Amino acid sequence: MNNRKTTYSTFAVVFYINKQKVKKNGLCPLMGRISINKEIAQFSAKMDIDPALWDAKRYRLKGKNRDIQEINCAIEKLMADIHRYYNEMLAEQGYITAELVKNAINGVGMRKRKLLELYQEYIEEFSQQVGLTRSSGTLHNHRASYNRLKKFIQAYNVNDIALRHLDYSFIEKYDHYLRADMKRSLSTVEGFTIMLKTIVKRAIAQGTLLKNPFAGYFPEKAMKKYRHLELDELKSLMETPIQEKFLCYVRDLFVFSTFTGISYIDLCNLRKENFYHTEDGKLWVRFNRQKTKSECIIQVLDLPRRIMDKYKDQRVDDRIFKVPVRSALTANFRKLAEKCNIDKRITFHMARHNFGSLITLSQGVPLESVCKMMGHRNISI
């Protein structure tokens, strides 16, 4: 693509009133005409003007009353917007047409040219897909990312930054800001910078950016020490006597997920209609994962079956379990690890890795079958 800017010998904007369309109140619509070289585009200024007050040389109304001043200010703003669109598009694209400027005025085909502006648009579109192809948790993460990015940009006494001004040093400084100034963990820094790169990809896709200004940047990844429990740790967790009812309930949910591979959000959505018996009397569960929409078909073994029966009388609707919020689980997982002498940070997602590693793969179940049961789209788990 040729990146050289085209030289434009003429660029002019004029305003005039259309006297052929006089309204009943005697006012005429104000029109505008943009000319670039030999091309002309006309547009409506969306204002009605008294022809007796119109100054055709100054493109303003004559007089000083409040209504006249408001209309004149609106014309001045419109003129300034036209020149701004002209300069911005010429600087970014290297070419301009009268029709492009006209479309920009009318909001037709306008692409967001600033980072926070584009991110806000992305979040608005994302929110409309929540419950369909997007999750509320990811939307929450993007909003947190947007707010943090906004504070970083405003620290430089600006409200936003033009996408074309982004360079490698921007993401380096943002990385340093998150680590040093905000004291964020490696995993948080990684998450926020990945979401920022998602917005840059959107800018490239819409043509605002021609290349990735952050190419070559890779955030430092947090070391993941433990993905699943060891067999002896799982045994200790299952066999250690526990008196507290709620802590016992948290453990049972973890064990249920360990023997079914069902994730936290899918466990929240699990209902009686998802279960069925085959002719041989075996119990199976079938559902579509919320994250990937992939179908999961899993045999329910005796232990998770007994856990379901144990809490059957506590159901308030057709959902199998009343799953506590994540913060309650996290707090009780710490207690559980301490009581069971497990020197690891237990998370609910760890139960899913237990299923993939201890319950299936270590017992000779083929990897392809494990992926199918867990609802993975590809064989890399």
Secondary structure by P-SEA (a helix, b strand, c coil): cccbbbbbcccbbbbbbcccccccccbbbbbbbbbcccbbbbbbcccccccccccccccccccccaaaaaaaaaaaaaaaaaaaaaaaaaaacccccaaaaaaaaaccccccccaaaaaaaaaaaaaaaccccccaaaaaaaaaaaaaaaaaaacccccccccccccaaaaaaaaaaacccccccaaaaaaaaaaaaaaaaaaaaaccccccccccccccccccccccccaaaaaaaaccccccaaaaaaaaaaaaaaaccccaaaaaacccccccccccbbbbbbbbbccccbbbbbbbcaaaaaaaaaaccccccccccccccaaaaaaaaaaaaaaacccccccaaaaaaaaaccccccccccaaaaaaaaccccccc
